Amino acid sequence: MKKEEIYLWDIKRILFGQAPPGFLIEVFIRSLIIYVAAIVLMRWLGKRMNGQLTIVEYAVMVVMGATVSVPMQIPDRGLLQGFVVMLCILLFLRGINWIAFHNGRFEKLVQGEASILIKDGVLNLKELNRTKISQQQVFEMLRAKQIYHLGKVKRLYLEACGIFSVYQEEQPKPGLPLFPPDDKSLLEEKTSRNAPVVCINCGTIKPDDKEDISCTNCGNNEWTKAIV
């Protein structure tokens, strides 16, 4: 459109664009066809599309969103172009999955792999930094699973699809409290005088015979009472 054709109170242009009002019926029919085709495509893509998505499957969803909008709304674009693109998406994903099934390196390249965020009750700070997960995000997730100190956690994995998996200790040991910093009254209630001291940054237990030292794991020199 030319700029002279655009003015604020052009209600017809704002509501219908340059297409005639009758095109709304065609939009309805186009949308219905694309919607049915999208459901069929999602069924062909497999059950994984109904669960937690991987990076590749997220990319498929984004591309599909950009693809189906054009043939539904633009009058000078046919439906066949959208069908071809959706078919290509199906073939690409099936091809990637087939290659990943037969090649472990390729699978790690496109799907990623799990990261260990907690090992034996101690935060893996390097992995937290690499995966851009904050300490408080980890603590929040553990509290939601009724875990209130790191001594209960044998392993915490960040799966390739972005979800957390927790493997708990059979016999919990003393660990860093996971209560919010402002909840000091509950922290005092849950700790005891004879409890060991742990690093407030990573959860490493401080040696009993040492006094003013830095954490052997992260170099931090702030400590707090552990929960037993």
C-alpha positions as CSV (number, residue, x, y, z in Angstrom):
1,M,0.0,0.0,0.0
2,K,1.0,3.6,-0.6
3,K,1.3,5.8,2.5
4,E,-1.4,8.1,1.1
5,E,-3.9,5.2,1.4
6,I,-3.3,4.7,5.1
7,Y,-5.3,6.8,7.5
8,L,-6.4,6.2,11.1
9,W,-10.1,5.9,10.8
10,D,-10.2,3.5,7.9
11,I,-12.2,0.8,9.8
12,K,-12.8,-1.4,6.7
13,R,-9.0,-1.6,6.1
14,I,-8.3,-2.3,9.8
15,L,-10.9,-5.1,10.0
16,F,-10.6,-6.7,6.6
17,G,-7.3,-5.5,5.1
18,Q,-7.2,-5.2,1.4
19,A,-9.1,-8.5,0.8
20,P,-12.9,-8.3,0.3
21,P,-15.1,-9.3,3.3
22,G,-16.1,-12.5,1.5
23,F,-12.5,-13.7,2.0
24,L,-13.3,-14.4,5.7
25,I,-15.3,-17.4,4.6
26,E,-12.3,-18.6,2.6
27,V,-10.1,-18.0,5.7
28,F,-12.4,-20.2,7.7
29,I,-12.2,-23.0,5.2
30,R,-8.5,-22.7,4.8
31,S,-8.0,-22.7,8.6
32,L,-10.1,-25.9,8.9
33,I,-8.2,-27.7,6.3
34,I,-4.8,-26.7,7.7
35,Y,-6.0,-27.6,11.2
36,V,-6.9,-31.1,10.2
37,A,-3.7,-31.5,8.3
38,A,-1.7,-30.3,11.3
39,I,-3.4,-32.9,13.5
40,V,-2.6,-35.6,11.0
41,L,1.0,-34.4,10.8
42,M,1.4,-34.3,14.6
43,R,0.1,-37.9,14.7
44,W,2.7,-39.0,12.2
45,L,5.5,-37.2,14.1
46,G,4.9,-39.6,17.0
47,K,4.0,-39.6,20.6
48,R,7.1,-37.6,21.6
49,M,5.3,-34.5,20.3
50,N,2.7,-34.9,23.0
51,G,5.3,-35.0,25.8
52,Q,8.3,-33.0,26.9
53,L,9.9,-31.7,23.7
54,T,13.5,-31.9,22.7
55,I,15.4,-29.0,20.9
56,V,14.7,-30.5,17.5
57,E,11.0,-30.9,18.3
58,Y,10.8,-27.3,19.5
59,A,12.3,-26.2,16.2
60,V,9.7,-28.3,14.4
61,M,6.9,-26.5,16.4
62,V,8.3,-23.1,15.6
63,V,8.6,-23.8,11.9
64,M,5.1,-25.3,11.8
65,G,3.7,-22.2,13.4
66,A,5.3,-20.0,10.8
67,T,4.3,-22.3,8.0
68,V,0.6,-22.8,8.6
69,S,-0.2,-19.1,9.1
70,V,0.6,-18.1,5.5
71,P,-1.7,-20.4,3.6
72,M,-4.6,-19.7,6.1
73,Q,-4.5,-15.9,5.8
74,I,-2.9,-14.7,2.6
75,P,-5.2,-14.9,-0.5
76,D,-2.5,-15.0,-3.1
77,R,-0.8,-18.1,-1.4
78,G,-2.3,-21.6,-2.0
79,L,-2.7,-24.4,0.5
80,L,-0.4,-26.7,-1.5
81,Q,2.7,-24.7,-0.5
82,G,1.8,-25.2,3.2
83,F,1.3,-29.0,2.7
84,V,4.7,-29.3,1.0
85,V,6.4,-27.5,3.8
86,M,4.7,-29.6,6.4
87,L,5.6,-32.8,4.5
88,C,9.3,-31.6,4.5
89,I,9.1,-31.0,8.3
90,L,7.8,-34.6,8.7
91,L,10.6,-36.0,6.5
92,F,13.3,-33.9,8.2
93,L,12.3,-35.0,11.8
94,R,11.9,-38.6,10.8
95,G,15.3,-38.5,9.1
96,I,17.0,-36.9,12.1
97,N,15.5,-39.4,14.5
98,W,16.6,-42.3,12.3
99,I,20.2,-41.0,12.1
100,A,20.3,-40.3,15.9
101,F,19.1,-43.9,16.6
102,H,22.0,-45.3,14.7
103,N,24.7,-42.7,15.6
104,G,25.2,-41.8,19.3
105,R,27.5,-38.8,18.5
106,F,24.9,-37.3,16.2
107,E,22.2,-37.8,18.8
108,K,24.2,-35.9,21.4
109,L,24.9,-33.2,18.8
110,V,21.2,-32.5,18.0
111,Q,19.5,-33.6,21.1
112,G,22.1,-32.7,23.8
113,E,22.8,-34.8,26.9
114,A,22.0,-34.8,30.6
115,S,24.1,-32.6,33.0
116,I,24.9,-33.5,36.6
117,L,24.0,-30.5,38.8
118,I,24.3,-32.2,42.2
119,K,26.7,-35.0,43.0
120,D,26.6,-36.6,46.5
121,G,25.0,-33.6,48.1
122,V,27.3,-31.0,46.6
123,L,26.4,-28.5,43.9
124,N,28.3,-28.9,40.6
125,L,29.0,-25.1,40.1
126,K,30.7,-25.6,36.8
127,E,27.6,-27.3,35.3
128,L,25.3,-24.7,36.8
129,N,27.2,-22.0,35.2
130,R,27.4,-23.9,31.8
131,T,23.7,-24.6,31.8
132,K,22.8,-21.1,33.1
133,I,20.8,-22.6,36.0
134,S,20.9,-20.5,39.2
135,Q,21.4,-21.9,42.7
136,Q,18.0,-20.7,43.7
137,Q,16.3,-22.3,40.7
138,V,17.7,-25.7,41.9
139,F,16.7,-25.1,45.5
140,E,13.1,-24.1,44.4
141,M,12.7,-27.3,42.4
142,L,14.0,-29.4,45.2
143,R,11.7,-27.8,47.8
144,A,8.8,-28.5,45.4
145,K,9.8,-32.2,45.7
146,Q,9.7,-32.0,49.6
147,I,13.6,-32.0,49.8
148,Y,14.9,-29.4,52.2
149,H,18.6,-30.1,52.4
150,L,21.2,-31.3,49.9
151,G,22.2,-34.3,52.1
152,K,19.1,-36.1,50.7
153,V,20.3,-35.7,47.1
154,K,22.5,-38.4,45.6
155,R,22.3,-37.0,42.0
156,L,20.3,-34.2,40.3
157,Y,20.3,-34.4,36.5
158,L,19.2,-31.7,34.1
159,E,17.9,-33.8,31.2
160,A,18.5,-32.9,27.6
161,C,14.8,-31.9,27.2
162,G,15.1,-29.4,30.1
163,I,13.4,-31.3,33.0
164,F,15.0,-32.2,36.3
165,S,15.5,-35.8,37.6
166,V,16.3,-36.4,41.3
167,Y,17.9,-39.6,42.7
168,Q,17.8,-39.5,46.5
169,E,20.2,-41.0,49.0
170,E,19.0,-44.1,50.7
171,Q,20.5,-42.9,54.0
172,P,20.5,-39.0,54.0
173,K,23.6,-37.3,55.4
174,P,24.1,-33.8,56.7
175,G,23.6,-31.2,53.9
176,L,23.1,-27.5,53.0
177,P,19.7,-26.2,54.0
178,L,17.5,-25.2,51.1
179,F,15.2,-22.8,52.9
180,P,14.8,-19.3,51.6
181,P,17.5,-16.9,53.1
182,D,14.8,-14.8,54.7
183,D,13.3,-17.7,56.7
184,K,15.9,-17.6,59.4
185,S,13.5,-18.8,62.2
186,L,12.8,-22.1,60.4
187,L,16.5,-22.5,59.7
188,E,17.4,-22.2,63.3
189,E,14.6,-24.6,64.2
190,K,16.0,-27.3,61.9
191,T,19.7,-27.1,62.7
192,S,21.4,-28.1,66.0
193,R,24.6,-27.0,67.7
194,N,26.5,-30.2,67.1
195,A,25.6,-30.2,63.4
196,P,28.5,-30.1,60.9
197,V,29.2,-26.9,59.0
198,V,28.8,-26.7,55.2
199,C,29.8,-24.3,52.5
200,I,26.9,-21.9,51.8
201,N,27.9,-21.7,48.2
202,C,28.1,-25.4,47.1
203,G,27.3,-27.6,50.2
204,T,30.7,-29.1,50.8
205,I,31.1,-30.2,54.5
206,K,33.8,-28.4,56.3
207,P,36.6,-30.5,57.9
208,D,36.1,-30.7,61.7
209,D,39.8,-29.9,62.5
210,K,39.9,-26.8,60.4
211,E,38.8,-23.3,61.4
212,D,39.4,-20.3,59.1
213,I,39.7,-22.0,55.7
214,S,38.2,-21.7,52.3
215,C,36.0,-24.4,50.8
216,T,38.0,-27.0,49.0
217,N,35.4,-27.3,46.2
218,C,34.6,-23.7,45.3
219,G,37.0,-21.5,47.3
220,N,34.2,-19.8,49.2
221,N,34.8,-18.9,52.9
222,E,31.2,-18.6,54.1
223,W,29.7,-21.4,56.1
224,T,26.5,-22.4,57.7
225,K,25.1,-25.2,59.9
226,A,23.9,-28.3,58.1
227,I,20.6,-30.0,58.5
228,V,21.1,-33.6,59.7
